[in-house]
């Protein structure tokens, strides 16, 4: 089973790499339904000038359009970093079944790191969450991106 999960996370990493090449924070996501990728997303915040254009949000919209329904109760999200509060809330509203994420996010993670929206007892849906899938590869992509950004900022100052 781990091999198939790694395959889907590699697909999410492909989306994250596209975001990196587009100078977006490299986060990628795929949504799987009936063992098939039905949606892909990557951060497009800069491109769309939209603070809600996170990989997960784009993937949710794509998946619901593909299925023609608002609920993703039999679907699984693979995302390269732990979802933030906005994305976690949207995933609860979409009633997604499971989330696999790569790197934890100690600053904004809302699947257990900072807060746990996806398993909040007062909400009407809870999500099965597994973190750490290909975490080193996911974290390295983010680290490389921000290192490149810092280097560029230093060069612009000089």
Secondary structure, 3 states (H helix, E strand, C coil): CHHHHHHHHHHHHHHHHHHHHCCCCCCEEEEEECCEEEEEEECCHHHHCCCCCCHHHHHHHHHHHHHCCCCCCCEEEEEEECCCHHHHHHHHHCCCCEEEEEECCCCCCCECCCCEHHHCCCCCCCCEEEECCCHHHHHHHHHHHHHHHHHHHHHHHC
